[in-house]
Amino acid sequence: MRLRELGEQRGWDHVSVLTYRQHVARSRMLLARCCAGELDVLAFDHPSVPRGLLREFAYRSGGFVKAWLTPGCDQQLPWRPQSLD
């Protein structure tokens, strides 16, 4: 939501985002909803403690389910609303 607001205020037509390699697909999907212009998602590897394959798969899958349940730019989960104020 903030990306859309800043883009409109500042006249952005191109946005670059930096995120962990594991979050690229979900980040691209979520930010593309709010970014009217061109979107670049850049990745880097984060040295972290491995969570285990099953836990990592569950975490990422949960993130995609949440993204699917909130398909618009300004939609949030009903039990956890957010606002820009």
PyMOL Python script that loads the backbone (N, CA, C, O; Angstrom):
from pymol import cmd

cmd.read_pdbstr("""\
ATOM      1  N   MET A   1       0.826  -1.182   0.000  1.00  0.00           N
ATOM      2  CA  MET A   1       0.000   0.000   0.000  1.00  0.00           C
ATOM      3  C   MET A   1       0.880   1.260   0.000  1.00  0.00           C
ATOM      4  O   MET A   1       0.592   2.240  -0.687  1.00  0.00           O
ATOM      5  N   ARG A   2       1.935   1.205   0.771  1.00  0.00           N
ATOM      6  CA  ARG A   2       2.834   2.358   0.831  1.00  0.00           C
ATOM      7  C   ARG A   2       3.539   2.566  -0.508  1.00  0.00           C
ATOM      8  O   ARG A   2       3.756   3.704  -0.925  1.00  0.00           O
ATOM      9  N   LEU A   3       3.895   1.480  -1.178  1.00  0.00           N
ATOM     10  CA  LEU A   3       4.543   1.589  -2.483  1.00  0.00           C
ATOM     11  C   LEU A   3       3.644   2.312  -3.476  1.00  0.00           C
ATOM     12  O   LEU A   3       4.101   3.189  -4.209  1.00  0.00           O
ATOM     13  N   ARG A   4       2.386   1.952  -3.500  1.00  0.00           N
ATOM     14  CA  ARG A   4       1.440   2.607  -4.407  1.00  0.00           C
ATOM     15  C   ARG A   4       1.328   4.090  -4.077  1.00  0.00           C
ATOM     16  O   ARG A   4       1.351   4.931  -4.975  1.00  0.00           O
ATOM     17  N   GLU A   5       1.208   4.411  -2.793  1.00  0.00           N
ATOM     18  CA  GLU A   5       1.075   5.801  -2.371  1.00  0.00           C
ATOM     19  C   GLU A   5       2.317   6.626  -2.746  1.00  0.00           C
ATOM     20  O   GLU A   5       2.192   7.726  -3.284  1.00  0.00           O
ATOM     21  N   LEU A   6       3.498   6.098  -2.466  1.00  0.00           N
ATOM     22  CA  LEU A   6       4.728   6.813  -2.808  1.00  0.00           C
ATOM     23  C   LEU A   6       4.896   6.966  -4.318  1.00  0.00           C
ATOM     24  O   LEU A   6       5.325   8.015  -4.799  1.00  0.00           O
ATOM     25  N   GLY A   7       4.558   5.923  -5.054  1.00  0.00           N
ATOM     26  CA  GLY A   7       4.655   5.982  -6.503  1.00  0.00           C
ATOM     27  C   GLY A   7       3.780   7.065  -7.099  1.00  0.00           C
ATOM     28  O   GLY A   7       4.190   7.781  -8.013  1.00  0.00           O
ATOM     29  N   GLU A   8       2.560   7.181  -6.568  1.00  0.00           N
ATOM     30  CA  GLU A   8       1.647   8.216  -7.061  1.00  0.00           C
ATOM     31  C   GLU A   8       2.146   9.609  -6.685  1.00  0.00           C
ATOM     32  O   GLU A   8       2.114  10.524  -7.508  1.00  0.00           O
ATOM     33  N   GLN A   9       2.603   9.769  -5.455  1.00  0.00           N
ATOM     34  CA  GLN A   9       3.077  11.077  -4.988  1.00  0.00           C
ATOM     35  C   GLN A   9       4.315  11.546  -5.754  1.00  0.00           C
ATOM     36  O   GLN A   9       4.445  12.726  -6.080  1.00  0.00           O
ATOM     37  N   ARG A  10       5.208  10.619  -6.033  1.00  0.00           N
ATOM     38  CA  ARG A  10       6.505  10.991  -6.608  1.00  0.00           C
ATOM     39  C   ARG A  10       6.627  10.726  -8.104  1.00  0.00           C
ATOM     40  O   ARG A  10       7.664  11.004  -8.706  1.00  0.00           O
ATOM     41  N   GLY A  11       5.581  10.195  -8.694  1.00  0.00           N
ATOM     42  CA  GLY A  11       5.573   9.967 -10.135  1.00  0.00           C
ATOM     43  C   GLY A  11       6.512   8.861 -10.604  1.00  0.00           C
ATOM     44  O   GLY A  11       7.072   8.933 -11.697  1.00  0.00           O
ATOM     45  N   TRP A  12       6.680   7.840  -9.768  1.00  0.00           N
ATOM     46  CA  TRP A  12       7.577   6.737 -10.139  1.00  0.00           C
ATOM     47  C   TRP A  12       6.959   5.903 -11.251  1.00  0.00           C
ATOM     48  O   TRP A  12       5.763   5.613 -11.229  1.00  0.00           O
ATOM     49  N   ASP A  13       7.779   5.519 -12.222  1.00  0.00           N
ATOM     50  CA  ASP A  13       7.329   4.584 -13.252  1.00  0.00           C
ATOM     51  C   ASP A  13       8.218   3.342 -13.271  1.00  0.00           C
ATOM     52  O   ASP A  13       8.038   2.456 -14.107  1.00  0.00           O
ATOM     53  N   HIS A  14       9.174   3.283 -12.349  1.00  0.00           N
ATOM     54  CA  HIS A  14      10.082   2.137 -12.248  1.00  0.00           C
ATOM     55  C   HIS A  14      10.517   2.001 -10.786  1.00  0.00           C
ATOM     56  O   HIS A  14      10.954   2.967 -10.160  1.00  0.00           O
ATOM     57  N   VAL A  15      10.388   0.770 -10.252  1.00  0.00           N
ATOM     58  CA  VAL A  15      10.768   0.507  -8.861  1.00  0.00           C
ATOM     59  C   VAL A  15      11.670  -0.712  -8.832  1.00  0.00           C
ATOM     60  O   VAL A  15      11.407  -1.707  -9.506  1.00  0.00           O
ATOM     61  N   SER A  16      12.744  -0.629  -8.040  1.00  0.00           N
ATOM     62  CA  SER A  16      13.627  -1.773  -7.816  1.00  0.00           C
ATOM     63  C   SER A  16      13.529  -2.175  -6.352  1.00  0.00           C
ATOM     64  O   SER A  16      13.577  -1.329  -5.459  1.00  0.00           O
ATOM     65  N   VAL A  17      13.392  -3.467  -6.119  1.00  0.00           N
ATOM     66  CA  VAL A  17      13.233  -4.002  -4.773  1.00  0.00           C
ATOM     67  C   VAL A  17      14.340  -5.010  -4.515  1.00  0.00           C
ATOM     68  O   VAL A  17      14.674  -5.807  -5.392  1.00  0.00           O
ATOM     69  N   LEU A  18      14.907  -4.980  -3.326  1.00  0.00           N
ATOM     70  CA  LEU A  18      15.944  -5.921  -2.927  1.00  0.00           C
ATOM     71  C   LEU A  18      15.396  -6.799  -1.818  1.00  0.00           C
ATOM     72  O   LEU A  18      14.903  -6.292  -0.810  1.00  0.00           O
ATOM     73  N   THR A  19      15.477  -8.112  -1.994  1.00  0.00           N
ATOM     74  CA  THR A  19      14.950  -9.043  -1.005  1.00  0.00           C
ATOM     75  C   THR A  19      15.786 -10.319  -0.990  1.00  0.00           C
ATOM     76  O   THR A  19      16.645 -10.528  -1.846  1.00  0.00           O
ATOM     77  N   TYR A  20      15.517 -11.158  -0.006  1.00  0.00           N
ATOM     78  CA  TYR A  20      16.191 -12.457   0.063  1.00  0.00           C
ATOM     79  C   TYR A  20      15.796 -13.304  -1.140  1.00  0.00           C
ATOM     80  O   TYR A  20      14.668 -13.214  -1.625  1.00  0.00           O
ATOM     81  N   ARG A  21      16.708 -14.114  -1.614  1.00  0.00           N
ATOM     82  CA  ARG A  21      16.451 -14.968  -2.774  1.00  0.00           C
ATOM     83  C   ARG A  21      15.191 -15.817  -2.578  1.00  0.00           C
ATOM     84  O   ARG A  21      14.441 -16.044  -3.527  1.00  0.00           O
ATOM     85  N   GLN A  22      14.962 -16.282  -1.359  1.00  0.00           N
ATOM     86  CA  GLN A  22      13.810 -17.144  -1.080  1.00  0.00           C
ATOM     87  C   GLN A  22      12.478 -16.408  -1.194  1.00  0.00           C
ATOM     88  O   GLN A  22      11.429 -17.047  -1.274  1.00  0.00           O
ATOM     89  N   HIS A  23      12.502 -15.087  -1.204  1.00  0.00           N
ATOM     90  CA  HIS A  23      11.267 -14.308  -1.220  1.00  0.00           C
ATOM     91  C   HIS A  23      10.974 -13.645  -2.568  1.00  0.00           C
ATOM     92  O   HIS A  23      10.008 -12.890  -2.680  1.00  0.00           O
ATOM     93  N   VAL A  24      11.772 -13.907  -3.568  1.00  0.00           N
ATOM     94  CA  VAL A  24      11.632 -13.208  -4.852  1.00  0.00           C
ATOM     95  C   VAL A  24      10.256 -13.412  -5.486  1.00  0.00           C
ATOM     96  O   VAL A  24       9.604 -12.436  -5.857  1.00  0.00           O
ATOM     97  N   ALA A  25       9.812 -14.634  -5.616  1.00  0.00           N
ATOM     98  CA  ALA A  25       8.540 -14.900  -6.311  1.00  0.00           C
ATOM     99  C   ALA A  25       7.363 -14.245  -5.595  1.00  0.00           C
ATOM    100  O   ALA A  25       6.526 -13.605  -6.231  1.00  0.00           O
ATOM    101  N   ARG A  26       7.298 -14.403  -4.287  1.00  0.00           N
ATOM    102  CA  ARG A  26       6.189 -13.820  -3.529  1.00  0.00           C
ATOM    103  C   ARG A  26       6.291 -12.293  -3.517  1.00  0.00           C
ATOM    104  O   ARG A  26       5.275 -11.611  -3.646  1.00  0.00           O
ATOM    105  N   SER A  27       7.473 -11.760  -3.367  1.00  0.00           N
ATOM    106  CA  SER A  27       7.649 -10.305  -3.384  1.00  0.00           C
ATOM    107  C   SER A  27       7.209  -9.722  -4.713  1.00  0.00           C
ATOM    108  O   SER A  27       6.517  -8.705  -4.752  1.00  0.00           O
ATOM    109  N   ARG A  28       7.607 -10.360  -5.796  1.00  0.00           N
ATOM    110  CA  ARG A  28       7.219  -9.880  -7.124  1.00  0.00           C
ATOM    111  C   ARG A  28       5.699  -9.892  -7.270  1.00  0.00           C
ATOM    112  O   ARG A  28       5.115  -8.934  -7.776  1.00  0.00           O
ATOM    113  N   MET A  29       5.060 -10.968  -6.831  1.00  0.00           N
ATOM    114  CA  MET A  29       3.614 -11.085  -6.943  1.00  0.00           C
ATOM    115  C   MET A  29       2.911  -9.999  -6.128  1.00  0.00           C
ATOM    116  O   MET A  29       1.987  -9.354  -6.624  1.00  0.00           O
ATOM    117  N   LEU A  30       3.343  -9.793  -4.887  1.00  0.00           N
ATOM    118  CA  LEU A  30       2.688  -8.817  -4.025  1.00  0.00           C
ATOM    119  C   LEU A  30       2.918  -7.383  -4.489  1.00  0.00           C
ATOM    120  O   LEU A  30       1.980  -6.588  -4.543  1.00  0.00           O
ATOM    121  N   LEU A  31       4.150  -7.054  -4.820  1.00  0.00           N
ATOM    122  CA  LEU A  31       4.459  -5.680  -5.191  1.00  0.00           C
ATOM    123  C   LEU A  31       3.909  -5.303  -6.562  1.00  0.00           C
ATOM    124  O   LEU A  31       3.590  -4.137  -6.798  1.00  0.00           O
ATOM    125  N   ALA A  32       3.796  -6.267  -7.462  1.00  0.00           N
ATOM    126  CA  ALA A  32       3.239  -5.985  -8.784  1.00  0.00           C
ATOM    127  C   ALA A  32       1.785  -5.539  -8.690  1.00  0.00           C
ATOM    128  O   ALA A  32       1.288  -4.850  -9.581  1.00  0.00           O
ATOM    129  N   ARG A  33       1.111  -5.923  -7.633  1.00  0.00           N
ATOM    130  CA  ARG A  33      -0.283  -5.509  -7.442  1.00  0.00           C
ATOM    131  C   ARG A  33      -0.398  -4.015  -7.175  1.00  0.00           C
ATOM    132  O   ARG A  33      -1.408  -3.394  -7.506  1.00  0.00           O
ATOM    133  N   CYS A  34       0.627  -3.447  -6.583  1.00  0.00           N
ATOM    134  CA  CYS A  34       0.570  -2.041  -6.158  1.00  0.00           C
ATOM    135  C   CYS A  34       1.433  -1.122  -7.010  1.00  0.00           C
ATOM    136  O   CYS A  34       1.325   0.100  -6.904  1.00  0.00           O
ATOM    137  N   CYS A  35       2.263  -1.675  -7.830  1.00  0.00           N
ATOM    138  CA  CYS A  35       3.195  -0.886  -8.628  1.00  0.00           C
ATOM    139  C   CYS A  35       2.683  -0.818 -10.064  1.00  0.00           C
ATOM    140  O   CYS A  35       2.628  -1.826 -10.769  1.00  0.00           O
ATOM    141  N   ALA A  36       2.312   0.380 -10.478  1.00  0.00           N
ATOM    142  CA  ALA A  36       1.758   0.531 -11.825  1.00  0.00           C
ATOM    143  C   ALA A  36       2.836   0.502 -12.897  1.00  0.00           C
ATOM    144  O   ALA A  36       2.555   0.189 -14.053  1.00  0.00           O
ATOM    145  N   GLY A  37       4.067   0.825 -12.521  1.00  0.00           N
ATOM    146  CA  GLY A  37       5.150   0.883 -13.493  1.00  0.00           C
ATOM    147  C   GLY A  37       5.941  -0.408 -13.560  1.00  0.00           C
ATOM    148  O   GLY A  37       5.467  -1.478 -13.178  1.00  0.00           O
ATOM    149  N   GLU A  38       7.151  -0.277 -14.053  1.00  0.00           N
ATOM    150  CA  GLU A  38       8.050  -1.422 -14.185  1.00  0.00           C
ATOM    151  C   GLU A  38       8.605  -1.796 -12.810  1.00  0.00           C
ATOM    152  O   GLU A  38       8.911  -0.924 -11.997  1.00  0.00           O
ATOM    153  N   LEU A  39       8.731  -3.100 -12.563  1.00  0.00           N
ATOM    154  CA  LEU A  39       9.188  -3.592 -11.265  1.00  0.00           C
ATOM    155  C   LEU A  39      10.368  -4.536 -11.462  1.00  0.00           C
ATOM    156  O   LEU A  39      10.272  -5.512 -12.206  1.00  0.00           O
ATOM    157  N   ASP A  40      11.475  -4.243 -10.796  1.00  0.00           N
ATOM    158  CA  ASP A  40      12.634  -5.135 -10.767  1.00  0.00           C
ATOM    159  C   ASP A  40      12.752  -5.690  -9.362  1.00  0.00           C
ATOM    160  O   ASP A  40      12.740  -4.930  -8.393  1.00  0.00           O
ATOM    161  N   VAL A  41      12.867  -7.007  -9.235  1.00  0.00           N
ATOM    162  CA  VAL A  41      13.078  -7.622  -7.934  1.00  0.00           C
ATOM    163  C   VAL A  41      14.468  -8.249  -7.949  1.00  0.00           C
ATOM    164  O   VAL A  41      14.727  -9.209  -8.674  1.00  0.00           O
ATOM    165  N   LEU A  42      15.342  -7.693  -7.144  1.00  0.00           N
ATOM    166  CA  LEU A  42      16.728  -8.141  -7.060  1.00  0.00           C
ATOM    167  C   LEU A  42      16.893  -9.008  -5.827  1.00  0.00           C
ATOM    168  O   LEU A  42      16.257  -8.762  -4.802  1.00  0.00           O
ATOM    169  N   ALA A  43      17.744 -10.024  -5.919  1.00  0.00           N
ATOM    170  CA  ALA A  43      17.870 -10.976  -4.824  1.00  0.00           C
ATOM    171  C   ALA A  43      19.300 -11.071  -4.321  1.00  0.00           C
ATOM    172  O   ALA A  43      20.261 -10.807  -5.043  1.00  0.00           O
ATOM    173  N   PHE A  44      19.404 -11.456  -3.064  1.00  0.00           N
ATOM    174  CA  PHE A  44      20.702 -11.778  -2.479  1.00  0.00           C
ATOM    175  C   PHE A  44      20.525 -12.946  -1.539  1.00  0.00           C
ATOM    176  O   PHE A  44      19.426 -13.192  -1.041  1.00  0.00           O
ATOM    177  N   ASP A  45      21.595 -13.662  -1.296  1.00  0.00           N
ATOM    178  CA  ASP A  45      21.558 -14.788  -0.372  1.00  0.00           C
ATOM    179  C   ASP A  45      21.786 -14.271   1.033  1.00  0.00           C
ATOM    180  O   ASP A  45      22.694 -13.474   1.272  1.00  0.00           O
ATOM    181  N   HIS A  46      20.976 -14.719   1.945  1.00  0.00           N
ATOM    182  CA  HIS A  46      21.094 -14.308   3.333  1.00  0.00           C
ATOM    183  C   HIS A  46      21.697 -15.458   4.134  1.00  0.00           C
ATOM    184  O   HIS A  46      21.128 -16.548   4.179  1.00  0.00           O
ATOM    185  N   PRO A  47      22.831 -15.223   4.757  1.00  0.00           N
ATOM    186  CA  PRO A  47      23.431 -16.297   5.561  1.00  0.00           C
ATOM    187  C   PRO A  47      22.644 -16.463   6.855  1.00  0.00           C
ATOM    188  O   PRO A  47      22.764 -15.659   7.779  1.00  0.00           O
ATOM    189  N   SER A  48      21.852 -17.501   6.904  1.00  0.00           N
ATOM    190  CA  SER A  48      21.035 -17.726   8.093  1.00  0.00           C
ATOM    191  C   SER A  48      21.135 -19.174   8.531  1.00  0.00           C
ATOM    192  O   SER A  48      21.661 -20.026   7.816  1.00  0.00           O
ATOM    193  N   VAL A  49      20.632 -19.424   9.695  1.00  0.00           N
ATOM    194  CA  VAL A  49      20.604 -20.780  10.218  1.00  0.00           C
ATOM    195  C   VAL A  49      19.541 -21.558   9.451  1.00  0.00           C
ATOM    196  O   VAL A  49      18.393 -21.118   9.387  1.00  0.00           O
ATOM    197  N   PRO A  50      19.890 -22.691   8.874  1.00  0.00           N
ATOM    198  CA  PRO A  50      18.892 -23.467   8.117  1.00  0.00           C
ATOM    199  C   PRO A  50      17.735 -23.891   9.011  1.00  0.00           C
ATOM    200  O   PRO A  50      17.946 -24.358  10.131  1.00  0.00           O
ATOM    201  N   ARG A  51      16.535 -23.731   8.524  1.00  0.00           N
ATOM    202  CA  ARG A  51      15.342 -24.105   9.284  1.00  0.00           C
ATOM    203  C   ARG A  51      14.958 -25.559   9.086  1.00  0.00           C
ATOM    204  O   ARG A  51      14.184 -26.110   9.868  1.00  0.00           O
ATOM    205  N   GLY A  52      15.477 -26.166   8.076  1.00  0.00           N
ATOM    206  CA  GLY A  52      15.027 -27.501   7.717  1.00  0.00           C
ATOM    207  C   GLY A  52      14.106 -27.383   6.524  1.00  0.00           C
ATOM    208  O   GLY A  52      13.348 -26.420   6.408  1.00  0.00           O
ATOM    209  N   LEU A  53      14.169 -28.344   5.653  1.00  0.00           N
ATOM    210  CA  LEU A  53      13.401 -28.286   4.408  1.00  0.00           C
ATOM    211  C   LEU A  53      11.898 -28.240   4.624  1.00  0.00           C
ATOM    212  O   LEU A  53      11.202 -27.459   3.974  1.00  0.00           O
ATOM    213  N   LEU A  54      11.389 -29.067   5.531  1.00  0.00           N
ATOM    214  CA  LEU A  54       9.940 -29.111   5.744  1.00  0.00           C
ATOM    215  C   LEU A  54       9.438 -27.789   6.321  1.00  0.00           C
ATOM    216  O   LEU A  54       8.419 -27.264   5.873  1.00  0.00           O
ATOM    217  N   ARG A  55      10.132 -27.261   7.291  1.00  0.00           N
ATOM    218  CA  ARG A  55       9.724 -25.992   7.899  1.00  0.00           C
ATOM    219  C   ARG A  55       9.787 -24.853   6.875  1.00  0.00           C
ATOM    220  O   ARG A  55       8.885 -24.018   6.810  1.00  0.00           O
ATOM    221  N   GLU A  56      10.845 -24.827   6.089  1.00  0.00           N
ATOM    222  CA  GLU A  56      10.990 -23.783   5.068  1.00  0.00           C
ATOM    223  C   GLU A  56       9.880 -23.873   4.029  1.00  0.00           C
ATOM    224  O   GLU A  56       9.320 -22.853   3.628  1.00  0.00           O
ATOM    225  N   PHE A  57       9.558 -25.098   3.585  1.00  0.00           N
ATOM    226  CA  PHE A  57       8.478 -25.310   2.626  1.00  0.00           C
ATOM    227  C   PHE A  57       7.143 -24.839   3.210  1.00  0.00           C
ATOM    228  O   PHE A  57       6.368 -24.171   2.525  1.00  0.00           O
ATOM    229  N   ALA A  58       6.875 -25.184   4.467  1.00  0.00           N
ATOM    230  CA  ALA A  58       5.621 -24.784   5.112  1.00  0.00           C
ATOM    231  C   ALA A  58       5.532 -23.263   5.237  1.00  0.00           C
ATOM    232  O   ALA A  58       4.473 -22.681   5.001  1.00  0.00           O
ATOM    233  N   TYR A  59       6.635 -22.623   5.607  1.00  0.00           N
ATOM    234  CA  TYR A  59       6.657 -21.171   5.768  1.00  0.00           C
ATOM    235  C   TYR A  59       6.373 -20.471   4.436  1.00  0.00           C
ATOM    236  O   TYR A  59       5.539 -19.568   4.370  1.00  0.00           O
ATOM    237  N   ARG A  60       7.053 -20.881   3.402  1.00  0.00           N
ATOM    238  CA  ARG A  60       6.854 -20.257   2.084  1.00  0.00           C
ATOM    239  C   ARG A  60       5.462 -20.532   1.541  1.00  0.00           C
ATOM    240  O   ARG A  60       4.829 -19.646   0.968  1.00  0.00           O
ATOM    241  N   SER A  61       4.986 -21.752   1.718  1.00  0.00           N
ATOM    242  CA  SER A  61       3.638 -22.094   1.251  1.00  0.00           C
ATOM    243  C   SER A  61       2.593 -21.261   1.979  1.00  0.00           C
ATOM    244  O   SER A  61       1.635 -20.787   1.368  1.00  0.00           O
ATOM    245  N   GLY A  62       2.776 -21.082   3.280  1.00  0.00           N
ATOM    246  CA  GLY A  62       1.856 -20.245   4.054  1.00  0.00           C
ATOM    247  C   GLY A  62       1.850 -18.813   3.539  1.00  0.00           C
ATOM    248  O   GLY A  62       0.798 -18.176   3.478  1.00  0.00           O
ATOM    249  N   GLY A  63       3.007 -18.312   3.174  1.00  0.00           N
ATOM    250  CA  GLY A  63       3.093 -16.961   2.621  1.00  0.00           C
ATOM    251  C   GLY A  63       2.328 -16.827   1.313  1.00  0.00           C
ATOM    252  O   GLY A  63       1.663 -15.817   1.082  1.00  0.00           O
ATOM    253  N   PHE A  64       2.416 -17.832   0.463  1.00  0.00           N
ATOM    254  CA  PHE A  64       1.676 -17.789  -0.807  1.00  0.00           C
ATOM    255  C   PHE A  64       0.174 -17.920  -0.571  1.00  0.00           C
ATOM    256  O   PHE A  64      -0.613 -17.283  -1.271  1.00  0.00           O
ATOM    257  N   VAL A  65      -0.239 -18.737   0.408  1.00  0.00           N
ATOM    258  CA  VAL A  65      -1.668 -18.858   0.728  1.00  0.00           C
ATOM    259  C   VAL A  65      -2.190 -17.517   1.225  1.00  0.00           C
ATOM    260  O   VAL A  65      -3.267 -17.081   0.818  1.00  0.00           O
ATOM    261  N   LYS A  66      -1.437 -16.862   2.100  1.00  0.00           N
ATOM    262  CA  LYS A  66      -1.842 -15.539   2.593  1.00  0.00           C
ATOM    263  C   LYS A  66      -1.967 -14.556   1.426  1.00  0.00           C
ATOM    264  O   LYS A  66      -2.926 -13.787   1.360  1.00  0.00           O
ATOM    265  N   ALA A  67      -1.010 -14.581   0.522  1.00  0.00           N
ATOM    266  CA  ALA A  67      -1.051 -13.694  -0.641  1.00  0.00           C
ATOM    267  C   ALA A  67      -2.265 -14.004  -1.521  1.00  0.00           C
ATOM    268  O   ALA A  67      -2.868 -13.094  -2.090  1.00  0.00           O
ATOM    269  N   TRP A  68      -2.616 -15.259  -1.632  1.00  0.00           N
ATOM    270  CA  TRP A  68      -3.781 -15.665  -2.428  1.00  0.00           C
ATOM    271  C   TRP A  68      -5.074 -15.184  -1.777  1.00  0.00           C
ATOM    272  O   TRP A  68      -6.010 -14.782  -2.469  1.00  0.00           O
ATOM    273  N   LEU A  69      -5.126 -15.225  -0.432  1.00  0.00           N
ATOM    274  CA  LEU A  69      -6.320 -14.789   0.291  1.00  0.00           C
ATOM    275  C   LEU A  69      -6.491 -13.275   0.281  1.00  0.00           C
ATOM    276  O   LEU A  69      -7.584 -12.778   0.555  1.00  0.00           O
ATOM    277  N   THR A  70      -5.447 -12.549  -0.026  1.00  0.00           N
ATOM    278  CA  THR A  70      -5.492 -11.092  -0.052  1.00  0.00           C
ATOM    279  C   THR A  70      -5.035 -10.617  -1.433  1.00  0.00           C
ATOM    280  O   THR A  70      -3.925 -10.105  -1.573  1.00  0.00           O
ATOM    281  N   PRO A  71      -5.883 -10.784  -2.453  1.00  0.00           N
ATOM    282  CA  PRO A  71      -5.446 -10.563  -3.835  1.00  0.00           C
ATOM    283  C   PRO A  71      -5.226  -9.122  -4.266  1.00  0.00           C
ATOM    284  O   PRO A  71      -4.547  -8.901  -5.269  1.00  0.00           O
ATOM    285  N   GLY A  72      -5.756  -8.144  -3.573  1.00  0.00           N
ATOM    286  CA  GLY A  72      -5.598  -6.764  -4.029  1.00  0.00           C
ATOM    287  C   GLY A  72      -4.427  -6.067  -3.366  1.00  0.00           C
ATOM    288  O   GLY A  72      -3.793  -6.605  -2.459  1.00  0.00           O
ATOM    289  N   CYS A  73      -4.157  -4.877  -3.828  1.00  0.00           N
ATOM    290  CA  CYS A  73      -3.060  -4.101  -3.258  1.00  0.00           C
ATOM    291  C   CYS A  73      -3.363  -3.708  -1.819  1.00  0.00           C
ATOM    292  O   CYS A  73      -2.488  -3.793  -0.957  1.00  0.00           O
ATOM    293  N   ASP A  74      -4.588  -3.280  -1.551  1.00  0.00           N
ATOM    294  CA  ASP A  74      -4.897  -2.779  -0.214  1.00  0.00           C
ATOM    295  C   ASP A  74      -5.725  -3.750   0.622  1.00  0.00           C
ATOM    296  O   ASP A  74      -6.236  -3.365   1.673  1.00  0.00           O
ATOM    297  N   GLN A  75      -5.866  -4.974   0.190  1.00  0.00           N
ATOM    298  CA  GLN A  75      -6.604  -5.953   0.976  1.00  0.00           C
ATOM    299  C   GLN A  75      -5.683  -6.583   2.005  1.00  0.00           C
ATOM    300  O   GLN A  75      -4.514  -6.858   1.736  1.00  0.00           O
ATOM    301  N   GLN A  76      -6.230  -6.805   3.178  1.00  0.00           N
ATOM    302  CA  GLN A  76      -5.490  -7.446   4.257  1.00  0.00           C
ATOM    303  C   GLN A  76      -6.326  -8.601   4.790  1.00  0.00           C
ATOM    304  O   GLN A  76      -7.515  -8.709   4.487  1.00  0.00           O
ATOM    305  N   LEU A  77      -5.710  -9.446   5.570  1.00  0.00           N
ATOM    306  CA  LEU A  77      -6.467 -10.522   6.193  1.00  0.00           C
ATOM    307  C   LEU A  77      -7.513  -9.920   7.121  1.00  0.00           C
ATOM    308  O   LEU A  77      -7.206  -8.980   7.854  1.00  0.00           O
ATOM    309  N   PRO A  78      -8.750 -10.440   7.109  1.00  0.00           N
ATOM    310  CA  PRO A  78      -9.833  -9.832   7.892  1.00  0.00           C
ATOM    311  C   PRO A  78      -9.521  -9.758   9.390  1.00  0.00           C
ATOM    312  O   PRO A  78      -9.918  -8.801  10.054  1.00  0.00           O
ATOM    313  N   TRP A  79      -8.836 -10.726   9.911  1.00  0.00           N
ATOM    314  CA  TRP A  79      -8.551 -10.748  11.340  1.00  0.00           C
ATOM    315  C   TRP A  79      -7.293  -9.956  11.708  1.00  0.00           C
ATOM    316  O   TRP A  79      -6.916  -9.903  12.879  1.00  0.00           O
ATOM    317  N   ARG A  80      -6.646  -9.344  10.719  1.00  0.00           N
ATOM    318  CA  ARG A  80      -5.426  -8.565  10.971  1.00  0.00           C
ATOM    319  C   ARG A  80      -5.349  -7.362  10.031  1.00  0.00           C
ATOM    320  O   ARG A  80      -4.438  -7.271   9.208  1.00  0.00           O
ATOM    321  N   PRO A  81      -6.309  -6.439  10.156  1.00  0.00           N
ATOM    322  CA  PRO A  81      -6.315  -5.301   9.243  1.00  0.00           C
ATOM    323  C   PRO A  81      -5.137  -4.371   9.489  1.00  0.00           C
ATOM    324  O   PRO A  81      -4.645  -4.250  10.610  1.00  0.00           O
ATOM    325  N   GLN A  82      -4.696  -3.717   8.421  1.00  0.00           N
ATOM    326  CA  GLN A  82      -3.611  -2.755   8.492  1.00  0.00           C
ATOM    327  C   GLN A  82      -4.077  -1.475   7.833  1.00  0.00           C
ATOM    328  O   GLN A  82      -4.961  -1.491   6.976  1.00  0.00           O
ATOM    329  N   SER A  83      -3.490  -0.386   8.229  1.00  0.00           N
ATOM    330  CA  SER A  83      -3.799   0.870   7.577  1.00  0.00           C
ATOM    331  C   SER A  83      -2.518   1.670   7.404  1.00  0.00           C
ATOM    332  O   SER A  83      -1.491   1.356   8.005  1.00  0.00           O
ATOM    333  N   LEU A  84      -2.586   2.682   6.598  1.00  0.00           N
ATOM    334  CA  LEU A  84      -1.420   3.538   6.365  1.00  0.00           C
ATOM    335  C   LEU A  84      -1.282   4.607   7.437  1.00  0.00           C
ATOM    336  O   LEU A  84      -0.235   5.249   7.525  1.00  0.00           O
ATOM    337  N   ASP A  85      -2.306   4.816   8.253  1.00  0.00           N
ATOM    338  CA  ASP A  85      -2.242   5.852   9.295  1.00  0.00           C
ATOM    339  C   ASP A  85      -1.493   5.381  10.512  1.00  0.00           C
ATOM    340  O   ASP A  85      -1.351   6.131  11.478  1.00  0.00           O
TER     341      ASP A  85
END
""", "prot")
cmd.dss("prot")
cmd.show_as("cartoon", "prot")
cmd.util.cbc("prot")
cmd.orient("prot")
